[in-house]
Amino acid sequence: MKANLTIWDKLTRVVVFLLLCAALIGIALWYAPVIRKNEGMRKDRLELDKKIEKELELSKKFDSSIKAMQDPRTVERLAREKLRYAKPGETVIIFDPPPTNNNNSSGRPERP
């Protein structure tokens, strides 16, 4: 092995090292937009996965509603509650919600 390295040998090693560093930096800069695009696509995928989970939950809810509507007792109960239907001979009593007090600026009661 050589004990004495000339200045040209030292400069050659420095230049080679700097060229390798420049090549690595160039590759990193070349792939930086691709890396950013990949990160954005991952964020979009996570958001879409969350939306899929919400839609699956909604689908399960609708499926259970459809299965419940196949039961005649459920249909009868909903018809009685929402449509105020009754069987022949039954009397339907409807309770209205209590009226709310609408305060107007004049202090006089409102006319219906």
N, CA, C and O atoms as a GROMACS GRO file, in nm:
protein
  448
    1MET      N    1   0.084  -0.116   0.000
    1MET     CA    2   0.000   0.000   0.000
    1MET      C    3   0.089   0.124   0.000
    1MET      O    4   0.197   0.125   0.059
    2LYS      N    5   0.044   0.226  -0.065
    2LYS     CA    6   0.124   0.347  -0.076
    2LYS      C    7   0.114   0.427   0.052
    2LYS      O    8   0.005   0.444   0.108
    3ALA      N    9   0.224   0.474   0.098
    3ALA     CA   10   0.226   0.557   0.218
    3ALA      C   11   0.205   0.703   0.181
    3ALA      O   12   0.140   0.777   0.255
    4ASN      N   13   0.259   0.744   0.069
    4ASN     CA   14   0.247   0.883   0.025
    4ASN      C   15   0.141   0.894  -0.083
    4ASN      O   16   0.155   0.836  -0.191
    5LEU      N   17   0.034   0.967  -0.054
    5LEU     CA   18  -0.068   0.994  -0.154
    5LEU      C   19  -0.044   1.134  -0.208
    5LEU      O   20  -0.027   1.229  -0.132
    6THR      N   21  -0.041   1.145  -0.337
    6THR     CA   22  -0.020   1.277  -0.396
    6THR      C   23  -0.149   1.356  -0.387
    6THR      O   24  -0.255   1.303  -0.357
    7ILE      N   25  -0.136   1.483  -0.413
    7ILE     CA   26  -0.251   1.573  -0.407
    7ILE      C   27  -0.357   1.534  -0.509
    7ILE      O   28  -0.477   1.552  -0.486
    8TRP      N   29  -0.311   1.480  -0.622
    8TRP     CA   30  -0.405   1.440  -0.728
    8TRP      C   31  -0.486   1.318  -0.686
    8TRP      O   32  -0.603   1.307  -0.721
    9ASP      N   33  -0.427   1.229  -0.614
    9ASP     CA   34  -0.501   1.113  -0.562
    9ASP      C   35  -0.607   1.155  -0.461
    9ASP      O   36  -0.720   1.106  -0.462
   10LYS      N   37  -0.569   1.248  -0.375
   10LYS     CA   38  -0.665   1.298  -0.276
   10LYS      C   39  -0.780   1.372  -0.344
   10LYS      O   40  -0.896   1.353  -0.310
   11LEU      N   41  -0.746   1.456  -0.442
   11LEU     CA   42  -0.851   1.531  -0.514
   11LEU      C   43  -0.942   1.437  -0.593
   11LEU      O   44  -1.062   1.460  -0.602
   12THR      N   45  -0.885   1.332  -0.650
   12THR     CA   46  -0.966   1.236  -0.725
   12THR      C   47  -1.066   1.168  -0.632
   12THR      O   48  -1.182   1.150  -0.670
   13ARG      N   49  -1.024   1.130  -0.514
   13ARG     CA   50  -1.115   1.067  -0.419
   13ARG      C   51  -1.225   1.163  -0.374
   13ARG      O   52  -1.340   1.124  -0.360
   14VAL      N   53  -1.190   1.289  -0.351
   14VAL     CA   54  -1.289   1.389  -0.311
   14VAL      C   55  -1.390   1.411  -0.423
   14VAL      O   56  -1.510   1.420  -0.397
   15VAL      N   57  -1.342   1.420  -0.547
   15VAL     CA   58  -1.431   1.442  -0.661
   15VAL      C   59  -1.526   1.323  -0.679
   15VAL      O   60  -1.645   1.342  -0.704
   16VAL      N   61  -1.474   1.202  -0.666
   16VAL     CA   62  -1.559   1.082  -0.678
   16VAL      C   63  -1.664   1.082  -0.568
   16VAL      O   64  -1.781   1.052  -0.593
   17PHE      N   65  -1.623   1.115  -0.446
   17PHE     CA   66  -1.717   1.120  -0.335
   17PHE      C   67  -1.826   1.226  -0.360
   17PHE      O   68  -1.945   1.200  -0.337
   18LEU      N   69  -1.786   1.343  -0.407
   18LEU     CA   70  -1.883   1.450  -0.436
   18LEU      C   71  -1.977   1.412  -0.550
   18LEU      O   72  -2.095   1.446  -0.546
   19LEU      N   73  -1.924   1.342  -0.651
   19LEU     CA   74  -2.010   1.295  -0.762
   19LEU      C   75  -2.113   1.194  -0.712
   19LEU      O   76  -2.228   1.196  -0.755
   20LEU      N   77  -2.072   1.106  -0.624
   20LEU     CA   78  -2.168   1.009  -0.567
   20LEU      C   79  -2.276   1.080  -0.485
   20LEU      O   80  -2.394   1.046  -0.492
   21CYS      N   81  -2.233   1.178  -0.407
   21CYS     CA   82  -2.330   1.256  -0.329
   21CYS      C   83  -2.427   1.329  -0.420
   21CYS      O   84  -2.548   1.330  -0.395
   22ALA      N   85  -2.376   1.391  -0.525
   22ALA     CA   86  -2.461   1.462  -0.620
   22ALA      C   87  -2.559   1.367  -0.688
   22ALA      O   88  -2.675   1.402  -0.710
   23ALA      N   89  -2.513   1.246  -0.722
   23ALA     CA   90  -2.601   1.147  -0.785
   23ALA      C   91  -2.712   1.106  -0.689
   23ALA      O   92  -2.828   1.095  -0.730
   24LEU      N   93  -2.679   1.084  -0.564
   24LEU     CA   94  -2.781   1.047  -0.465
   24LEU      C   95  -2.883   1.159  -0.444
   24LEU      O   96  -3.003   1.133  -0.435
   25ILE      N   97  -2.835   1.281  -0.437
   25ILE     CA   98  -2.926   1.396  -0.421
   25ILE      C   99  -3.014   1.411  -0.546
   25ILE      O  100  -3.133   1.440  -0.536
   26GLY      N  101  -2.953   1.391  -0.662
   26GLY     CA  102  -3.031   1.399  -0.786
   26GLY      C  103  -3.141   1.294  -0.792
   26GLY      O  104  -3.253   1.324  -0.833
   27ILE      N  105  -3.110   1.173  -0.751
   27ILE     CA  106  -3.212   1.067  -0.748
   27ILE      C  107  -3.322   1.101  -0.648
   27ILE      O  108  -3.440   1.081  -0.677
   28ALA      N  109  -3.284   1.153  -0.532
   28ALA     CA  110  -3.383   1.190  -0.430
   28ALA      C  111  -3.475   1.300  -0.483
   28ALA      O  112  -3.596   1.294  -0.463
   29LEU      N  113  -3.419   1.400  -0.550
   29LEU     CA  114  -3.501   1.509  -0.605
   29LEU      C  115  -3.589   1.460  -0.720
   29LEU      O  116  -3.700   1.511  -0.740
   30TRP      N  117  -3.541   1.363  -0.794
   30TRP     CA  118  -3.617   1.310  -0.907
   30TRP      C  119  -3.740   1.234  -0.857
   30TRP      O  120  -3.846   1.241  -0.919
   31TYR      N  121  -3.725   1.161  -0.747
   31TYR     CA  122  -3.835   1.081  -0.694
   31TYR      C  123  -3.921   1.156  -0.593
   31TYR      O  124  -4.024   1.102  -0.551
   32ALA      N  125  -3.886   1.275  -0.552
   32ALA     CA  126  -3.963   1.351  -0.453
   32ALA      C  127  -4.108   1.374  -0.497
   32ALA      O  128  -4.198   1.354  -0.416
   33PRO      N  129  -4.135   1.416  -0.622
   33PRO     CA  130  -4.276   1.432  -0.661
   33PRO      C  131  -4.354   1.301  -0.657
   33PRO      O  132  -4.472   1.299  -0.622
   34VAL      N  133  -4.289   1.193  -0.692
   34VAL     CA  134  -4.356   1.062  -0.688
   34VAL      C  135  -4.389   1.025  -0.544
   34VAL      O  136  -4.496   0.970  -0.516
   35ILE      N  137  -4.299   1.054  -0.453
   35ILE     CA  138  -4.323   1.024  -0.312
   35ILE      C  139  -4.438   1.108  -0.258
   35ILE      O  140  -4.523   1.057  -0.186
   36ARG      N  141  -4.442   1.237  -0.293
   36ARG     CA  142  -4.552   1.325  -0.249
   36ARG      C  143  -4.685   1.277  -0.307
   36ARG      O  144  -4.786   1.277  -0.237
   37LYS      N  145  -4.684   1.238  -0.433
   37LYS     CA  146  -4.806   1.188  -0.496
   37LYS      C  147  -4.854   1.061  -0.425
   37LYS      O  148  -4.974   1.043  -0.404
   38ASN      N  149  -4.762   0.974  -0.390
   38ASN     CA  150  -4.794   0.850  -0.320
   38ASN      C  151  -4.856   0.881  -0.184
   38ASN      O  152  -4.953   0.816  -0.144
   39GLU      N  153  -4.801   0.978  -0.112
   39GLU     CA  154  -4.857   1.017   0.018
   39GLU      C  155  -4.998   1.070   0.003
   39GLU      O  156  -5.086   1.036   0.082
   40GLY      N  157  -5.021   1.152  -0.099
   40GLY     CA  158  -5.155   1.204  -0.123
   40GLY      C  159  -5.253   1.094  -0.157
   40GLY      O  160  -5.368   1.096  -0.112
   41MET      N  161  -5.208   0.997  -0.236
   41MET     CA  162  -5.296   0.887  -0.271
   41MET      C  163  -5.327   0.800  -0.149
   41MET      O  164  -5.437   0.746  -0.138
   42ARG      N  165  -5.233   0.786  -0.057
   42ARG     CA  166  -5.260   0.711   0.066
   42ARG      C  167  -5.362   0.782   0.152
   42ARG      O  168  -5.450   0.718   0.210
   43LYS      N  169  -5.352   0.915   0.162
   43LYS     CA  170  -5.452   0.991   0.238
   43LYS      C  171  -5.590   0.976   0.175
   43LYS      O  172  -5.689   0.957   0.246
   44ASP      N  173  -5.598   0.984   0.042
   44ASP     CA  174  -5.725   0.966  -0.026
   44ASP      C  175  -5.781   0.827   0.000
   44ASP      O  176  -5.902   0.811   0.021
   45ARG      N  177  -5.694   0.727   0.000
   45ARG     CA  178  -5.740   0.590   0.024
   45ARG      C  179  -5.796   0.575   0.165
   45ARG      O  180  -5.898   0.509   0.185
   46LEU      N  181  -5.729   0.636   0.263
   46LEU     CA  182  -5.780   0.629   0.400
   46LEU      C  183  -5.916   0.696   0.412
   46LEU      O  184  -6.005   0.643   0.480
   47GLU      N  185  -5.934   0.810   0.347
   47GLU     CA  186  -6.064   0.878   0.349
   47GLU      C  187  -6.170   0.792   0.282
   47GLU      O  188  -6.282   0.781   0.332
   48LEU      N  189  -6.136   0.730   0.170
   48LEU     CA  190  -6.232   0.644   0.102
   48LEU      C  191  -6.264   0.520   0.185
   48LEU      O  192  -6.378   0.474   0.184
   49ASP      N  193  -6.167   0.467   0.255
   49ASP     CA  194  -6.194   0.352   0.343
   49ASP      C  195  -6.290   0.391   0.454
   49ASP      O  196  -6.378   0.313   0.491
   50LYS      N  197  -6.274   0.512   0.509
   50LYS     CA  198  -6.367   0.559   0.612
   50LYS      C  199  -6.507   0.574   0.555
   50LYS      O  200  -6.605   0.537   0.620
   51LYS      N  201  -6.517   0.628   0.434
   51LYS     CA  202  -6.648   0.642   0.370
   51LYS      C  203  -6.712   0.506   0.344
   51LYS      O  204  -6.833   0.489   0.360
   52ILE      N  205  -6.630   0.409   0.305
   52ILE     CA  206  -6.682   0.274   0.282
   52ILE      C  207  -6.737   0.215   0.411
   52ILE      O  208  -6.843   0.153   0.411
   53GLU      N  209  -6.666   0.235   0.522
   53GLU     CA  210  -6.714   0.184   0.651
   53GLU      C  211  -6.848   0.248   0.688
   53GLU      O  212  -6.938   0.180   0.736
   54LYS      N  213  -6.860   0.380   0.668
   54LYS     CA  214  -6.986   0.448   0.699
   54LYS      C  215  -7.099   0.394   0.611
   54LYS      O  216  -7.210   0.371   0.660
   55GLU      N  217  -7.071   0.375   0.484
   55GLU     CA  218  -7.173   0.324   0.394
   55GLU      C  219  -7.212   0.180   0.428
   55GLU      O  220  -7.328   0.143   0.413
   56LEU      N  221  -7.116   0.100   0.473
   56LEU     CA  222  -7.148  -0.036   0.514
   56LEU      C  223  -7.238  -0.037   0.638
   56LEU      O  224  -7.330  -0.118   0.646
   57GLU      N  225  -7.211   0.052   0.732
   57GLU     CA  226  -7.297   0.064   0.849
   57GLU      C  227  -7.438   0.107   0.808
   57GLU      O  228  -7.537   0.053   0.859
   58LEU      N  229  -7.447   0.202   0.717
   58LEU     CA  230  -7.577   0.247   0.669
   58LEU      C  231  -7.649   0.134   0.596
   58LEU      O  232  -7.770   0.118   0.610
   59SER      N  233  -7.575   0.055   0.520
   59SER     CA  234  -7.632  -0.058   0.450
   59SER      C  235  -7.687  -0.162   0.548
   59SER      O  236  -7.795  -0.216   0.526
   60LYS      N  237  -7.612  -0.188   0.655
   60LYS     CA  238  -7.660  -0.282   0.757
   60LYS      C  239  -7.789  -0.230   0.821
   60LYS      O  240  -7.881  -0.308   0.849
   61LYS      N  241  -7.795  -0.100   0.845
   61LYS     CA  242  -7.914  -0.040   0.905
   61LYS      C  243  -8.034  -0.057   0.811
   61LYS      O  244  -8.143  -0.093   0.855
   62PHE      N  245  -8.014  -0.032   0.683
   62PHE     CA  246  -8.123  -0.047   0.588
   62PHE      C  247  -8.164  -0.193   0.572
   62PHE      O  248  -8.282  -0.223   0.557
   63ASP      N  249  -8.067  -0.283   0.575
   63ASP     CA  250  -8.098  -0.426   0.566
   63ASP      C  251  -8.184  -0.469   0.684
   63ASP      O  252  -8.280  -0.544   0.667
   64SER      N  253  -8.150  -0.421   0.804
   64SER     CA  254  -8.230  -0.457   0.920
   64SER      C  255  -8.370  -0.396   0.911
   64SER      O  256  -8.467  -0.458   0.954
   65SER      N  257  -8.381  -0.276   0.854
   65SER     CA  258  -8.514  -0.215   0.835
   65SER      C  259  -8.596  -0.296   0.735
   65SER      O  260  -8.716  -0.316   0.755
   66ILE      N  261  -8.532  -0.342   0.630
   66ILE     CA  262  -8.604  -0.423   0.530
   66ILE      C  263  -8.650  -0.555   0.592
   66ILE      O  264  -8.763  -0.597   0.569
   67LYS      N  265  -8.563  -0.619   0.669
   67LYS     CA  266  -8.602  -0.744   0.734
   67LYS      C  267  -8.716  -0.721   0.832
   67LYS      O  268  -8.806  -0.805   0.843
   68ALA      N  269  -8.712  -0.608   0.903
   68ALA     CA  270  -8.820  -0.578   0.998
   68ALA      C  271  -8.952  -0.554   0.925
   68ALA      O  272  -9.058  -0.589   0.976
   69MET      N  273  -8.945  -0.495   0.807
   69MET     CA  274  -9.069  -0.467   0.732
   69MET      C  275  -9.130  -0.594   0.674
   69MET      O  276  -9.245  -0.592   0.628
   70GLN      N  277  -9.058  -0.704   0.675
   70GLN     CA  278  -9.114  -0.830   0.628
   70GLN      C  279  -9.200  -0.896   0.735
   70GLN      O  280  -9.273  -0.991   0.706
   71ASP      N  281  -9.192  -0.847   0.858
   71ASP     CA  282  -9.274  -0.899   0.967
   71ASP      C  283  -9.406  -0.822   0.968
   71ASP      O  284  -9.404  -0.699   0.979
   72PRO      N  285  -9.521  -0.890   0.958
   72PRO     CA  286  -9.650  -0.820   0.954
   72PRO      C  287  -9.680  -0.740   1.081
   72PRO      O  288  -9.749  -0.639   1.075
   73ARG      N  289  -9.628  -0.786   1.196
   73ARG     CA  290  -9.654  -0.711   1.319
   73ARG      C  291  -9.586  -0.575   1.317
   73ARG      O  292  -9.640  -0.476   1.367
   74THR      N  293  -9.468  -0.571   1.260
   74THR     CA  294  -9.395  -0.443   1.250
   74THR      C  295  -9.468  -0.347   1.156
   74THR      O  296  -9.480  -0.228   1.185
   75VAL      N  297  -9.515  -0.400   1.044
   75VAL     CA  298  -9.588  -0.315   0.950
   75VAL      C  299  -9.715  -0.261   1.015
   75VAL      O  300  -9.748  -0.144   0.997
   76GLU      N  301  -9.784  -0.346   1.091
   76GLU     CA  302  -9.906  -0.300   1.159
   76GLU      C  303  -9.875  -0.192   1.261
   76GLU      O  304  -9.946  -0.092   1.270
   77ARG      N  305  -9.769  -0.212   1.339
   77ARG     CA  306  -9.732  -0.113   1.440
   77ARG      C  307  -9.698   0.021   1.376
   77ARG      O  308  -9.742   0.126   1.425
   78LEU      N  309  -9.620   0.018   1.266
   78LEU     CA  310  -9.584   0.143   1.200
   78LEU      C  311  -9.706   0.211   1.140
   78LEU      O  312  -9.717   0.334   1.143
   79ALA      N  313  -9.798   0.132   1.085
   79ALA     CA  314  -9.920   0.192   1.028
   79ALA      C  315 -10.003   0.257   1.138
   79ALA      O  316 -10.061   0.363   1.116
   80ARG      N  317 -10.008   0.195   1.252
   80ARG     CA  318 -10.084   0.254   1.364
   80ARG      C  319 -10.018   0.382   1.414
   80ARG      O  320 -10.086   0.480   1.444
   81GLU      N  321  -9.885   0.381   1.425
   81GLU     CA  322  -9.815   0.498   1.479
   81GLU      C  323  -9.809   0.614   1.381
   81GLU      O  324  -9.843   0.727   1.416
   82LYS      N  325  -9.767   0.587   1.261
   82LYS     CA  326  -9.740   0.696   1.167
   82LYS      C  327  -9.863   0.737   1.088
   82LYS      O  328  -9.887   0.856   1.067
   83LEU      N  329  -9.941   0.641   1.044
   83LEU     CA  330 -10.057   0.671   0.961
   83LEU      C  331 -10.187   0.681   1.040
   83LEU      O  332 -10.292   0.715   0.985
   84ARG      N  333 -10.180   0.651   1.169
   84ARG     CA  334 -10.295   0.658   1.260
   84ARG      C  335 -10.408   0.568   1.214
   84ARG      O  336 -10.526   0.605   1.218
   85TYR      N  337 -10.372   0.451   1.172
   85TYR     CA  338 -10.472   0.353   1.135
   85TYR      C  339 -10.521   0.281   1.260
   85TYR      O  340 -10.452   0.276   1.362
   86ALA      N  341 -10.640   0.225   1.250
   86ALA     CA  342 -10.697   0.149   1.360
   86ALA      C  343 -10.778   0.033   1.303
   86ALA      O  344 -10.822   0.037   1.189
   87LYS      N  345 -10.794  -0.068   1.384
   87LYS     CA  346 -10.878  -0.180   1.345
   87LYS      C  347 -11.024  -0.138   1.357
   87LYS      O  348 -11.055  -0.045   1.431
   88PRO      N  349 -11.113  -0.206   1.286
   88PRO     CA  350 -11.255  -0.171   1.298
   88PRO      C  351 -11.300  -0.188   1.444
   88PRO      O  352 -11.273  -0.289   1.508
   89GLY      N  353 -11.369  -0.088   1.492
   89GLY     CA  354 -11.420  -0.090   1.628
   89GLY      C  355 -11.326  -0.027   1.730
   89GLY      O  356 -11.365  -0.009   1.845
   90GLU      N  357 -11.205   0.007   1.690
   90GLU     CA  358 -11.111   0.071   1.783
   90GLU      C  359 -11.126   0.222   1.775
   90GLU      O  360 -11.163   0.277   1.672
   91THR      N  361 -11.097   0.288   1.886
   91THR     CA  362 -11.098   0.433   1.891
   91THR      C  363 -10.954   0.481   1.902
   91THR      O  364 -10.879   0.435   1.988
   92VAL      N  365 -10.917   0.575   1.816
   92VAL     CA  366 -10.781   0.629   1.817
   92VAL      C  367 -10.783   0.761   1.892
   92VAL      O  368 -10.861   0.850   1.859
   93ILE      N  369 -10.698   0.772   1.991
   93ILE     CA  370 -10.684   0.896   2.067
   93ILE      C  371 -10.548   0.953   2.034
   93ILE      O  372 -10.445   0.888   2.051
   94ILE      N  373 -10.547   1.076   1.986
   94ILE     CA  374 -10.424   1.141   1.944
   94ILE      C  375 -10.393   1.253   2.042
   94ILE      O  376 -10.476   1.340   2.068
   95PHE      N  377 -10.274   1.249   2.096
   95PHE     CA  378 -10.230   1.354   2.187
   95PHE      C  379 -10.138   1.448   2.109
   95PHE      O  380 -10.035   1.406   2.056
   96ASP      N  381 -10.178   1.574   2.102
   96ASP     CA  382 -10.096   1.674   2.035
   96ASP      C  383  -9.985   1.719   2.129
   96ASP      O  384 -10.003   1.720   2.251
   97PRO      N  385  -9.872   1.756   2.074
   97PRO     CA  386  -9.765   1.807   2.160
   97PRO      C  387  -9.806   1.941   2.220
   97PRO      O  388  -9.883   2.014   2.158
   98PRO      N  389  -9.757   1.973   2.338
   98PRO     CA  390  -9.797   2.101   2.400
   98PRO      C  391  -9.750   2.218   2.315
   98PRO      O  392  -9.642   2.215   2.257
   99PRO      N  393  -9.834   2.322   2.308
   99PRO     CA  394  -9.794   2.438   2.227
   99PRO      C  395  -9.675   2.510   2.290
   99PRO      O  396  -9.660   2.512   2.412
  100THR      N  397  -9.593   2.566   2.207
  100THR     CA  398  -9.479   2.643   2.256
  100THR      C  399  -9.517   2.789   2.261
  100THR      O  400  -9.601   2.836   2.184
  101ASN      N  401  -9.456   2.860   2.351
  101ASN     CA  402  -9.482   3.003   2.365
  101ASN      C  403  -9.394   3.078   2.267
  101ASN      O  404  -9.271   3.079   2.280
  102ASN      N  405  -9.456   3.141   2.170
  102ASN     CA  406  -9.383   3.224   2.074
  102ASN      C  407  -9.390   3.367   2.121
  102ASN      O  408  -9.494   3.431   2.107
  103ASN      N  409  -9.284   3.418   2.176
  103ASN     CA  410  -9.282   3.556   2.224
  103ASN      C  411  -9.255   3.648   2.106
  103ASN      O  412  -9.154   3.635   2.037
  104ASN      N  413  -9.346   3.740   2.084
  104ASN     CA  414  -9.323   3.841   1.981
  104ASN      C  415  -9.281   3.971   2.049
  104ASN      O  416  -9.293   3.986   2.170
  105SER      N  417  -9.233   4.063   1.970
  105SER     CA  418  -9.176   4.187   2.026
  105SER      C  419  -9.283   4.281   2.080
  105SER      O  420  -9.252   4.364   2.166
  106SER      N  421  -9.409   4.272   2.034
  106SER     CA  422  -9.512   4.367   2.079
  106SER      C  423  -9.572   4.327   2.212
  106SER      O  424  -9.632   4.412   2.278
  107GLY      N  425  -9.559   4.203   2.254
  107GLY     CA  426  -9.614   4.160   2.381
  107GLY      C  427  -9.758   4.115   2.369
  107GLY      O  428  -9.814   4.063   2.466
  108ARG      N  429  -9.821   4.132   2.251
  108ARG     CA  430  -9.957   4.087   2.230
  108ARG      C  431  -9.958   3.943   2.181
  108ARG      O  432  -9.864   3.901   2.112
  109PRO      N  433 -10.061   3.868   2.214
  109PRO     CA  434 -10.068   3.730   2.163
  109PRO      C  435 -10.089   3.731   2.011
  109PRO      O  436 -10.152   3.821   1.955
  110GLU      N  437 -10.036   3.631   1.949
  110GLU     CA  438 -10.051   3.620   1.802
  110GLU      C  439 -10.189   3.568   1.768
  110GLU      O  440 -10.246   3.488   1.842
  111ARG      N  441 -10.242   3.614   1.657
  111ARG     CA  442 -10.371   3.566   1.610
  111ARG      C  443 -10.352   3.443   1.524
  111ARG      O  444 -10.261   3.438   1.442
  112PRO      N  445 -10.437   3.343   1.543
  112PRO     CA  446 -10.425   3.224   1.459
  112PRO      C  447 -10.474   3.244   1.320
  112PRO      O  448 -10.470   3.151   1.239
   0.00000   0.00000   0.00000
